[in-house]
Amino acid sequence: PPIDSIREELVTSLISLIGPRPNLLGLNEVSNHWRLVVDQPILTNADLERIRHIEHNARGAFRTQTIPITYPESAGAIGMEAALEQLCLEAEQAVLDGFNILILSDRNMNRDHIAIPALLATSAVHHHLIRRGLRTSSGLVLETGAALEIHHFATLAGYGAEAINPYLAFDTIQSILTHLDQDISFEKAQYNYLKAIGKGLLKVMSKMGISTYQSYCGAQIFDAVGLNTQFLNKYFTGTASAVEGIGLTEIAEEAVRWRACGYGHKQIYSKHLDPGGDYAYRLRGEAHAWTPDSVSKLQHAARANSWETYQAFAAAINEQGDHLLTLRNLMDFNWSANPIPLTDVEPASVLVKRFATGAMSFGSISAEAHTNLAKAMNFLGGKSNTGEGGEEPERYQPLPDGKPNPCRSAIKQVASGRFGVTTEYLVNADDIQIKIAQGAKPGEGGQIPGHKVSRQIARVRHSIPGVGLISPPPHHDIYSIEDLAQLIHDLKNVNPQARISVKLVSEIGVGTVAAGVTKAHADHITISGYEGGTGASPLTSTKHAGSPWEIGLAETHQTLVLNRLRGRVSVQVDGGIRTGRDVIIGAILGADEFGFATAPLIASGCIMMRKCHLNTCPVGVATQDPELRKRFTGKPEHVINYLFFVAEEARHIMAKLGIKRLQDLIGQRHLLAMQQAVDHWKAKGLDYSRVLSIPKAAPEVALYNCETQDHGLDQALDHNLIQQAQPALQNKTKVQINTQIRNYNRTFGAMLSGQVARIYGHAGLPDDTIHIHATGTAGQSFGAWVAHGVTIELAGDANDYVGKGLSGGRLIIYPPADSGLKRAEDNIIVGNTVLYGAISGECFFRGVAGERFCVRNSGATAVVEGVGDHGCEYMTGGIMVCLGPTGRNFAAGMSGGVAYVLDEHNDFKLRCNHSMVTTTAINPEHNPSGYHNHLSTKDIPQDGEDINHDMTRFDAIRLQQLVQRHLAYTGSTVAQRILDAWDLYLPKFIKVMPIEYQRALTEMHAQKVRPPQALALPPSLKEVS
């Protein structure tokens, strides 16, 4: 899984070792090989000169040779191949001559010399030395003017560069300092640049789950798009490409053209650089699919319900002239010799039921925009997606007349943050989507800044207004395909009627992952392409992460068909779907369903400002500002019109192909071919044969989803619980249930809690209505999504994921009386990732928990007698009491709630991540044994006052009460010892409280505002258009 390079910085490192590597099997040779250590791989000009002349300062341990990666201009493009051969031979000879650090340099690039592209030169030398068995005998350093941004450094590192000197970047920084508004020294500016590149490299490495630069260097974690196999095999050995394309000839020609721009006489470059336009639309810059013209055409078509204007929009997107932007623009249809009448094709009203809108959270976009999409999709019979921000309960509760709520999102997403993922939320879903990754930013989590967390957002996400929220890069309950199977099983238990979907990112190899996901019993898979995505995506992901959906979808379909799995799962594609032509190509490549995100937002009024993270959207789409939200002018009809146009365009294509039903189109690769007459100098080598290949399968093997998965729910122990709990479910009569449990009884209590939530909502039953006494060893996900009113008491122990998504229930776990354990506090009682995404409720564990205890806890209260590493990570609410030692990195990313940690050895502060929290001793005056004599009136809880509503006060009282309850529920000897000597132990407790959380609470009290309560529905939710 990916890593959080910010909150888990302790496991990351940019240290690079330059020079010869010792023989791993030569135990006595280590001292014979020195290696040069650099703190981070980006070298300043001064650093490089030190390395260049290091031989005189290292007693001869290092010998450096500088090899130019340029060749004479007179050789032209055709001379690059010979120049590469000569470069590799020079590098080989240098190593044989005893030089153990090679510096590849393009500083000699000038009017008379052409530079070999730095990445090509680096990889060519790297692989040549590997083939000669010499790579471990020398280090590779690159001196280049071509490396400027994060992706450049990441690829150079991935193909063998142990250190890189971007001299042109430093020269540029020096030249612009005099033009900056602020007074900054060159040393400081250079430091800032190095720090930014370092953080960017850590981010890129972390996306792939790699924590150290030494592991990333030479790892080649890349796919190629549009490079031919012969070229890759020679210069980038081991890199995969699904689409054949250009080779050395075209790359050399482009290098010559670049040089001509620099040294030519084009007037446009005499005083200005190329406008770029990679990240945002620029006049005379890089071509984009979404331009002012295409945006205006779509909005006019949707708002005026104009088929003619939509056709003009579709033509601009589909044809694109000389600016071919997608793989599918180079595809063509094999039209039928016998087209059918349009009237014979299934109607648009049937096609639109296969459409869904993308996962955009309530928080990233406004309530008006979010509900607008839901209303439109419910009218069409398609599906809208909540995104990862939860959904207001008012939106999925039926209308007073019993009709379905038009504001309800049919797809409820479960992402790494688990915001708002209550039991009630899950049981009100048609589809539950597990977002493994997002096409626009695979391997990354998300963050909603504090200024976008309004009272309404905070209520839905069970957090505090004004405090930023962090979604971890990985799901901390998914570290393997087996873990994913467990989460699928968990969610299916909570809501057996829902399809369980898994969202994957398009890449080479995704077919194998999709096969594993299908075998893990997913009902639905989404393949997400890199084209789509939020305007708030980091720039490092916008262009260089993910792949076109055509590649991932084709491989997924092929792999599933070859493994006889295609019929078991429905496949959806999204990420830049804009027109009916896109839909038809998606179906032919293997998709059953189709996701739209950016286009429906544009139809609703989005004008592509690409400032979604700033809360300043001028049209009220991506903002929570009340005044800006008033500017939202979108209506469900606009989205409905657009999607009907898409379906109608698809029908016209189907008629020309001779296809009546979309189902008959799925996987029919023979209907697609590559365009042969593409007038572009780079297009000659393009070959889509791998993408368009037809998998060999027996006639009976399904090409589309036509089967249902067997989730094994009939074996769930919860069926017995539900049967015995009928008096409670029907009329709230208290029941006591006794049962044995074994480690193969997974997700215990979830199905029962789903029944409770379906009947009584998130409020659940009165406290302790259903009390279950279990004995034995529980399987994974014990007590997942347990609802309010359900208490599960286990005499035994439990595995990982206890209390996942806890929604008001109570969990009590202690060793059985006959266990023979003398000290429960020295033994593990629950596994890793306990209370992940818990919303509310309480837990008492007599014993030690594993790693990531209370990760992303939103509001549950927990008492435990010791935890592993990363305790309270990303926690946003609730209370955690630890009566024993903790592991490292406690409170990383913690933005809400409080933790009380017993620090008997006075070393907790060394184990705590202080970047977002403060650690303080509990004020002795708060000692309840004598607080009436010392506290002011404001510090004494009044009769009936809830001491948990204000986490800035009542710490000692709150803590003592929780320890007392822990003793009462579990018989803990640790709790007894603390209570017996309370005055002695209280000063040993440390209170951990997030800085922003404390600030927000202080401001709320200053304004006499309580935490968010149920709000009245906005006008957009009251009426159905």
TORBAFI-407483 format. One line per 2 residues: number of its first residue (from 1); for each residue x, z, y of C-alpha. Coordinates in steps of 0.1 Angstrom, whole numbers. Example, Ala and Ser with C-alpha at 12.3 -4.5 7.8 and 13.67 -1.06 7.14 Angstrom:
REM residues 2
1) 123 78 -45  137 71 -11
END
This chain:
REM residues 1025
1) 0 0 0  11 -4 36
3) 27 25 55  20 40 89
5) 53 35 106  42 58 135
7) 26 88 118  49 86 88
9) 81 78 106  100 103 85
11) 101 79 56  112 48 76
13) 146 37 87  162 8 106
15) 197 16 95  215 -14 83
17) 248 -16 62  270 -45 70
19) 297 -57 47  305 -60 10
21) 282 -41 -14  298 -20 -42
23) 292 -27 -78  263 -5 -88
25) 278 -1 -123  313 6 -111
27) 312 44 -108  349 45 -97
29) 347 16 -72  326 32 -45
31) 356 43 -24  370 8 -25
33) 342 -7 -4  336 4 31
35) 304 -7 48  296 -7 85
37) 266 14 94  245 4 124
39) 215 25 135  193 -5 139
41) 199 -42 132  196 -56 167
43) 231 -58 183  238 -59 220
45) 265 -83 232  290 -54 234
47) 281 -43 198  288 -78 185
49) 322 -79 202  331 -46 186
51) 322 -61 152  340 -93 159
53) 372 -74 166  367 -45 141
55) 396 -55 119  421 -37 143
57) 400 -5 145  391 0 108
59) 426 -1 92  419 -35 78
61) 388 -24 59  368 -52 76
63) 378 -87 84  354 -108 105
65) 351 -146 107  329 -164 132
67) 314 -197 119  295 -220 143
69) 261 -232 133  262 -263 155
71) 273 -299 150  282 -328 173
73) 253 -344 191  266 -378 182
75) 255 -372 145  219 -370 156
77) 191 -357 134  205 -374 103
79) 236 -353 106  220 -320 100
81) 222 -321 62  259 -328 62
83) 263 -300 88  245 -276 66
85) 267 -285 36  298 -280 57
87) 285 -247 70  279 -234 35
89) 314 -245 23  330 -228 53
91) 312 -196 46  322 -198 9
93) 358 -204 18  358 -176 43
95) 346 -151 17  373 -164 -8
97) 399 -159 19  390 -122 22
99) 367 -121 52  339 -96 44
101) 318 -100 76  306 -135 85
103) 292 -141 120  270 -172 122
105) 269 -183 158  251 -209 178
107) 267 -200 212  285 -233 210
109) 252 -251 215  255 -273 246
111) 251 -309 259  275 -321 232
113) 263 -300 203  230 -295 184
115) 222 -261 170  210 -258 134
117) 178 -237 135  190 -201 131
119) 167 -192 102  176 -224 83
121) 213 -217 88  210 -180 78
123) 190 -187 47  211 -217 36
125) 243 -196 37  226 -166 22
127) 214 -186 -9  246 -206 -12
129) 267 -174 -15  242 -160 -40
131) 245 -192 -61  283 -188 -59
133) 282 -152 -68  298 -142 -35
135) 269 -127 -15  277 -91 -23
137) 313 -97 -12  304 -102 25
139) 279 -92 52  260 -117 73
141) 256 -112 111  238 -137 133
143) 246 -145 169  217 -166 182
145) 198 -175 213  168 -186 192
147) 156 -151 183  132 -136 209
149) 101 -120 193  94 -98 164
151) 86 -126 139  120 -142 145
153) 138 -111 137  116 -103 107
155) 122 -137 91  160 -136 98
157) 161 -102 82  140 -114 52
159) 164 -142 45  196 -121 46
161) 207 -112 82  221 -77 81
163) 223 -77 119  213 -100 147
165) 225 -104 183  199 -122 204
167) 223 -129 233  199 -152 252
169) 173 -124 253  198 -101 269
171) 209 -128 294  172 -134 302
173) 166 -97 308  197 -96 331
175) 184 -126 351  149 -113 357
177) 158 -77 367  160 -87 404
179) 125 -101 403  108 -70 388
181) 87 -47 410  104 -16 396
183) 140 -6 400  155 -5 365
185) 190 -8 353  202 -34 328
187) 211 -7 303  176 8 305
189) 159 -26 302  181 -35 273
191) 173 -2 256  135 -8 261
193) 138 -42 245  158 -29 215
195) 132 -1 211  103 -25 212
197) 120 -49 186  127 -19 164
199) 91 -7 165  79 -42 158
201) 102 -45 128  91 -12 114
203) 55 -24 118  61 -56 100
205) 80 -39 72  53 -12 69
207) 26 -38 64  43 -47 31
209) 48 -11 21  85 -13 28
211) 100 17 46  137 8 51
213) 154 -22 66  179 -22 37
215) 150 -29 14  135 -56 36
217) 168 -74 42  169 -104 19
219) 135 -96 4  118 -128 14
221) 83 -114 18  69 -146 31
223) 48 -176 22  55 -210 35
225) 28 -233 48  36 -270 50
227) 72 -271 38  80 -293 9
229) 92 -279 -24  126 -297 -25
231) 135 -283 9  124 -248 -1
233) 142 -248 -34  175 -257 -17
235) 175 -236 15  148 -209 10
237) 150 -205 -28  122 -185 -42
239) 97 -190 -14  63 -202 -24
241) 42 -229 -7  8 -240 -17
243) 8 -270 7  36 -296 6
245) 47 -308 40  78 -314 61
247) 114 -313 49  149 -313 65
249) 144 -347 81  115 -335 102
251) 131 -302 110  162 -319 122
253) 142 -343 143  124 -314 160
255) 157 -296 167  169 -328 184
257) 137 -330 204  140 -294 215
259) 176 -300 227  165 -331 245
261) 139 -311 264  166 -287 275
263) 192 -313 285  169 -342 294
265) 155 -352 327  118 -344 323
267) 106 -332 357  82 -306 342
269) 112 -287 328  134 -289 359
271) 120 -256 373  96 -244 347
273) 95 -235 310  70 -248 286
275) 37 -229 292  35 -217 256
277) -1 -208 250  4 -194 215
279) -15 -162 222  -40 -173 248
281) -53 -207 260  -31 -223 286
283) -34 -257 304  -9 -281 288
285) 0 -254 263  -6 -250 226
287) -39 -264 214  -67 -239 205
289) -100 -244 187  -117 -221 212
291) -112 -238 246  -133 -234 277
293) -150 -267 267  -158 -257 231
295) -170 -222 242  -193 -237 269
297) -207 -263 245  -215 -237 219
299) -232 -214 244  -252 -242 259
301) -263 -254 224  -273 -219 213
303) -291 -209 245  -309 -242 251
305) -315 -247 214  -300 -282 219
307) -291 -301 187  -273 -328 207
309) -250 -303 224  -243 -286 191
311) -233 -320 176  -209 -325 205
313) -194 -290 198  -191 -297 161
315) -175 -330 167  -149 -314 190
317) -141 -287 163  -142 -310 133
319) -124 -340 146  -98 -326 171
321) -81 -359 175  -43 -356 178
323) -45 -318 178  -50 -310 141
325) -53 -272 140  -65 -264 105
327) -58 -275 69  -94 -286 65
329) -91 -310 94  -68 -331 72
331) -94 -331 44  -120 -358 39
333) -151 -362 18  -155 -386 -11
335) -190 -398 0  -215 -406 -27
337) -224 -442 -34  -260 -429 -38
339) -268 -406 -9  -301 -388 -10
341) -328 -384 17  -323 -353 39
343) -357 -341 29  -344 -337 -7
345) -318 -312 4  -326 -275 2
347) -339 -264 36  -318 -246 63
349) -339 -215 58  -324 -212 23
351) -289 -220 33  -288 -193 61
353) -294 -166 35  -258 -172 24
355) -245 -164 58  -231 -131 70
357) -216 -119 103  -182 -104 103
359) -172 -67 102  -171 -58 138
361) -175 -20 143  -199 -3 166
363) -171 9 189  -151 -22 191
365) -182 -40 204  -211 -26 224
367) -244 -13 209  -262 -43 224
369) -239 -68 208  -239 -50 175
371) -277 -48 172  -281 -83 185
373) -262 -96 155  -282 -73 131
375) -315 -85 145  -305 -122 141
377) -293 -118 106  -323 -98 94
379) -345 -125 109  -326 -152 90
381) -325 -133 57  -287 -132 59
383) -265 -101 63  -249 -83 92
385) -219 -60 87  -215 -26 103
387) -177 -28 105  -158 5 99
389) -175 25 127  -206 36 109
391) -241 30 120  -267 50 139
393) -292 65 114  -320 54 137
395) -311 18 129  -316 19 92
397) -346 42 90  -378 23 84
399) -402 16 113  -433 39 117
401) -454 13 99  -430 13 70
403) -415 -21 77  -377 -26 74
405) -358 -18 106  -347 -51 122
407) -316 -33 136  -303 -23 101
409) -270 -39 89  -273 -49 53
411) -235 -46 47  -221 -12 52
413) -183 -13 54  -160 14 39
415) -126 10 56  -95 32 56
417) -108 55 84  -141 62 66
419) -158 68 100  -195 76 96
421) -194 70 58  -220 95 48
423) -241 96 17  -271 85 37
425) -251 56 52  -242 44 17
427) -277 46 1  -290 25 30
429) -269 -5 21  -275 -38 3
431) -238 -44 1  -210 -19 4
433) -177 -35 15  -143 -20 8
435) -120 -34 34  -86 -36 18
437) -73 -57 47  -84 -78 76
439) -75 -115 79  -64 -111 116
441) -41 -81 109  -34 -75 72
443) -15 -44 64  -26 -26 96
445) -50 1 104  -69 3 136
447) -73 25 166  -101 29 191
449) -87 44 223  -102 75 238
451) -117 57 267  -139 37 244
453) -152 67 224  -184 74 243
455) -208 102 233  -228 76 213
457) -198 64 195  -186 99 188
459) -219 109 173  -219 80 149
461) -183 85 139  -187 123 138
463) -159 129 163  -155 141 199
465) -161 119 230  -129 108 248
467) -106 115 219  -89 84 203
469) -95 76 167  -70 63 142
471) -77 43 110  -47 45 86
473) -31 13 74  -39 20 37
475) -69 35 20  -53 68 8
477) -74 67 -23  -62 31 -33
479) -26 29 -43  -32 7 -73
481) -58 -16 -89  -69 13 -110
483) -75 34 -78  -96 5 -65
485) -116 4 -97  -122 42 -91
487) -135 37 -56  -158 8 -67
489) -171 32 -94  -176 60 -68
491) -196 38 -44  -217 23 -72
493) -226 58 -84  -238 68 -49
495) -259 36 -46  -264 19 -79
497) -286 -8 -62  -259 -21 -38
499) -234 -48 -45  -198 -35 -42
501) -177 -59 -22  -139 -60 -17
503) -124 -77 13  -90 -94 6
505) -67 -114 28  -59 -150 21
507) -23 -154 8  -4 -170 -21
509) -10 -147 -50  -44 -135 -39
511) -60 -151 -70  -42 -126 -93
513) -54 -98 -71  -90 -112 -71
515) -89 -114 -109  -79 -77 -110
517) -106 -68 -85  -132 -86 -106
519) -120 -68 -137  -123 -36 -117
521) -161 -45 -116  -165 -56 -80
523) -197 -75 -75  -185 -95 -45
525) -151 -105 -30  -144 -117 5
527) -114 -139 12  -104 -135 48
529) -84 -161 66  -59 -155 94
531) -78 -177 120  -105 -152 127
533) -102 -117 140  -104 -94 169
535) -91 -100 204  -74 -66 200
537) -52 -77 172  -15 -69 177
539) 5 -100 188  28 -96 157
541) -3 -103 136  -21 -129 156
543) 1 -158 145  23 -147 117
545) 3 -126 93  -22 -139 67
547) -28 -175 57  -55 -202 61
549) -86 -193 41  -84 -227 24
551) -53 -216 5  -66 -182 -6
553) -101 -194 -14  -88 -223 -35
555) -64 -200 -55  -91 -173 -60
557) -116 -198 -74  -90 -215 -96
559) -77 -182 -110  -112 -168 -117
561) -123 -199 -134  -92 -201 -156
563) -98 -165 -166  -135 -169 -173
565) -143 -144 -145  -159 -166 -118
567) -195 -160 -130  -191 -123 -126
569) -184 -121 -89  -198 -137 -57
571) -170 -151 -35  -174 -151 3
573) -150 -168 28  -145 -159 64
575) -119 -162 92  -125 -191 115
577) -157 -206 100  -173 -225 129
579) -193 -255 118  -214 -269 89
581) -184 -290 78  -164 -258 74
583) -192 -244 52  -193 -274 30
585) -155 -274 25  -157 -237 18
587) -183 -243 -9  -163 -271 -25
589) -132 -249 -26  -153 -222 -43
591) -173 -200 -19  -208 -187 -26
593) -212 -172 8  -199 -176 43
595) -189 -152 71  -191 -158 108
597) -178 -135 135  -162 -150 166
599) -187 -179 168  -218 -156 168
601) -202 -134 194  -196 -165 216
603) -232 -176 211  -241 -141 223
605) -220 -144 254  -184 -138 246
607) -160 -159 268  -128 -152 249
609) -110 -130 275  -89 -115 247
611) -89 -81 263  -111 -64 238
613) -90 -32 236  -91 -25 273
615) -129 -17 276  -132 -42 305
617) -151 -70 288  -169 -87 318
619) -199 -99 296  -207 -65 279
621) -196 -75 244  -164 -56 237
623) -169 -26 260  -186 8 260
625) -187 10 298  -224 15 308
627) -222 -8 338  -204 -36 319
629) -229 -33 290  -257 -42 315
631) -241 -76 318  -248 -84 281
633) -272 -113 281  -272 -123 244
635) -304 -125 224  -310 -127 187
637) -324 -162 192  -290 -175 204
639) -273 -165 171  -303 -177 151
641) -302 -211 168  -265 -214 162
643) -266 -206 125  -296 -229 120
645) -275 -257 136  -247 -249 112
647) -270 -250 82  -286 -283 95
649) -252 -299 99  -243 -288 63
651) -276 -303 50  -267 -337 66
653) -233 -336 48  -249 -326 15
655) -273 -356 18  -244 -380 22
657) -226 -364 -8  -258 -367 -29
659) -261 -329 -34  -295 -312 -33
661) -285 -275 -36  -254 -257 -23
663) -251 -240 -56  -243 -275 -71
665) -215 -280 -46  -195 -248 -54
667) -161 -256 -69  -167 -294 -70
669) -132 -303 -59  -136 -340 -67
671) -157 -343 -36  -127 -336 -14
673) -96 -357 -7  -68 -357 19
675) -69 -379 49  -45 -408 43
677) -43 -423 78  -31 -393 98
679) -11 -406 128  14 -378 133
681) 52 -380 127  51 -347 107
683) 22 -356 84  39 -380 59
685) 48 -353 34  16 -334 34
687) 2 -329 -1  -29 -307 -9
689) -28 -313 -46  -24 -276 -54
691) -52 -266 -32  -75 -294 -45
693) -65 -292 -81  -94 -288 -105
695) -89 -259 -130  -93 -269 -167
697) -121 -249 -182  -147 -253 -209
699) -181 -267 -198  -198 -233 -204
701) -174 -215 -179  -193 -207 -147
703) -182 -221 -113  -204 -198 -92
705) -218 -163 -94  -245 -162 -121
707) -238 -129 -139  -239 -92 -131
709) -212 -67 -137  -215 -38 -161
711) -204 -7 -141  -209 17 -170
713) -233 39 -150  -254 46 -181
715) -226 70 -192  -226 91 -161
717) -231 128 -165  -251 128 -133
719) -281 114 -152  -285 149 -169
721) -280 165 -135  -307 144 -119
723) -331 152 -147  -326 189 -145
725) -327 188 -107  -362 172 -105
727) -379 203 -92  -354 204 -63
729) -357 167 -56  -395 167 -57
731) -404 199 -39  -371 217 -29
733) -374 243 -56  -340 260 -63
735) -324 251 -96  -294 264 -115
737) -276 239 -138  -248 247 -163
739) -227 220 -178  -194 212 -195
741) -172 186 -178  -142 166 -191
743) -116 145 -173  -134 113 -183
745) -165 125 -163  -157 107 -131
747) -175 109 -97  -193 140 -108
749) -222 148 -84  -222 115 -64
751) -252 99 -81  -273 131 -78
753) -263 133 -41  -273 97 -36
755) -308 106 -48  -309 136 -24
757) -298 114 6  -323 87 -3
759) -352 112 -2  -340 137 25
761) -314 118 45  -282 133 58
763) -299 167 64  -303 170 27
765) -318 200 10  -318 237 21
767) -285 254 14  -277 260 -23
769) -310 244 -35  -291 228 -64
771) -263 250 -78  -242 235 -106
773) -219 257 -127  -194 235 -145
775) -165 244 -167  -136 223 -178
777) -112 197 -163  -130 173 -140
779) -121 136 -137  -113 116 -106
781) -135 119 -75  -151 152 -84
783) -178 161 -58  -175 128 -40
785) -202 124 -13  -219 156 -23
787) -250 161 -1  -262 191 18
789) -280 216 -4  -259 208 -35
791) -233 234 -46  -209 226 -74
793) -189 255 -88  -161 246 -112
795) -143 270 -134  -113 248 -143
797) -94 222 -123  -99 187 -109
799) -79 155 -104  -75 134 -73
801) -100 126 -46  -120 158 -48
803) -147 160 -22  -142 124 -10
805) -168 117 17  -183 152 14
807) -216 151 32  -227 187 36
809) -223 200 1  -202 229 -11
811) -174 228 -37  -159 259 -53
813) -130 256 -78  -111 284 -94
815) -92 289 -127  -114 300 -156
817) -111 337 -165  -94 329 -198
819) -68 305 -183  -40 329 -186
821) -26 321 -152  -11 351 -136
823) -8 336 -101  -33 309 -93
825) -16 304 -59  15 290 -77
827) -5 263 -96  -22 230 -87
829) -60 233 -88  -69 200 -72
831) -50 167 -70  -40 144 -41
833) -62 131 -13  -88 158 -13
835) -116 157 13  -107 121 23
837) -132 111 50  -153 143 45
839) -181 145 71  -194 180 67
841) -197 208 41  -172 233 28
843) -147 238 0  -130 268 -15
845) -101 262 -38  -82 290 -55
847) -49 274 -60  -27 246 -45
849) -37 211 -36  -16 180 -38
851) -6 156 -10  -28 144 19
853) -52 173 18  -80 169 44
855) -68 134 52  -93 119 78
857) -115 150 75  -143 146 101
859) -160 180 99  -157 198 66
861) -144 234 63  -118 240 36
863) -98 270 23  -69 264 0
865) -38 283 -11  -11 257 -5
867) -9 219 1  16 191 -4
869) 30 166 21  9 150 49
871) -18 177 51  -45 172 77
873) -33 136 83  -56 117 107
875) -80 146 108  -107 144 135
877) -128 175 130  -135 204 108
879) -115 235 99  -87 239 74
881) -73 272 63  -41 272 42
883) -32 306 27  2 293 13
885) 30 269 20  26 233 32
887) 46 202 26  62 179 52
889) 46 159 80  16 183 84
891) -9 171 110  5 136 115
893) -21 116 134  -44 146 137
895) -67 142 167  -95 167 161
897) -104 199 143  -82 229 138
899) -59 242 110  -48 278 103
901) -17 280 83  -2 312 68
903) 35 310 77  51 338 56
905) 85 322 56  86 313 93
907) 94 276 86  61 259 91
909) 71 244 125  98 225 107
911) 72 209 84  47 200 111
913) 45 167 129  42 178 166
915) 36 144 181  -2 150 186
917) -7 188 181  3 221 195
919) 11 251 172  4 286 185
921) 1 321 171  -33 336 170
923) -38 360 199  -36 396 187
925) -64 404 210  -86 382 188
927) -82 406 159  -117 414 148
929) -107 449 136  -107 460 173
931) -118 431 194  -145 450 212
933) -118 472 228  -97 443 240
935) -117 411 245  -135 400 276
937) -172 393 273  -166 356 270
939) -144 362 239  -170 382 220
941) -196 361 201  -231 369 212
943) -258 377 187  -266 345 168
945) -238 326 185  -221 300 163
947) -184 307 165  -176 272 152
949) -190 254 182  -160 263 203
951) -126 259 186  -108 272 216
953) -120 308 210  -129 333 182
955) -99 322 161  -93 356 144
957) -130 362 138  -134 327 124
959) -104 330 102  -112 364 88
961) -148 353 79  -134 322 60
963) -109 343 41  -137 368 32
965) -159 340 19  -130 325 0
967) -126 359 -18  -163 361 -24
969) -166 326 -39  -133 324 -59
971) -121 360 -65  -88 350 -49
973) -60 376 -51  -43 360 -22
975) -74 364 0  -77 401 -12
977) -41 408 -3  -45 393 32
979) -77 412 39  -62 444 27
981) -34 441 52  -52 421 79
983) -33 435 109  0 427 91
985) -10 391 81  -28 379 112
987) 4 374 133  18 353 105
989) -10 327 109  -3 296 130
991) -31 277 147  -26 239 147
993) -48 221 173  -46 185 186
995) -36 182 223  -63 156 231
997) -90 176 212  -82 207 232
999) -83 187 264  -116 172 255
1001) -132 205 246  -119 221 278
1003) -134 193 299  -167 196 281
1005) -169 233 287  -159 228 323
1007) -188 203 327  -210 226 306
1009) -215 198 281  -220 205 245
1011) -207 182 217  -229 151 213
1013) -264 156 200  -289 130 189
1015) -294 105 217  -324 85 226
1017) -323 50 214  -311 24 239
1019) -337 -2 250  -320 -28 227
1021) -330 -7 197  -366 0 206
1023) -380 -34 206  -378 -62 181
1025) -373 -96 196
END
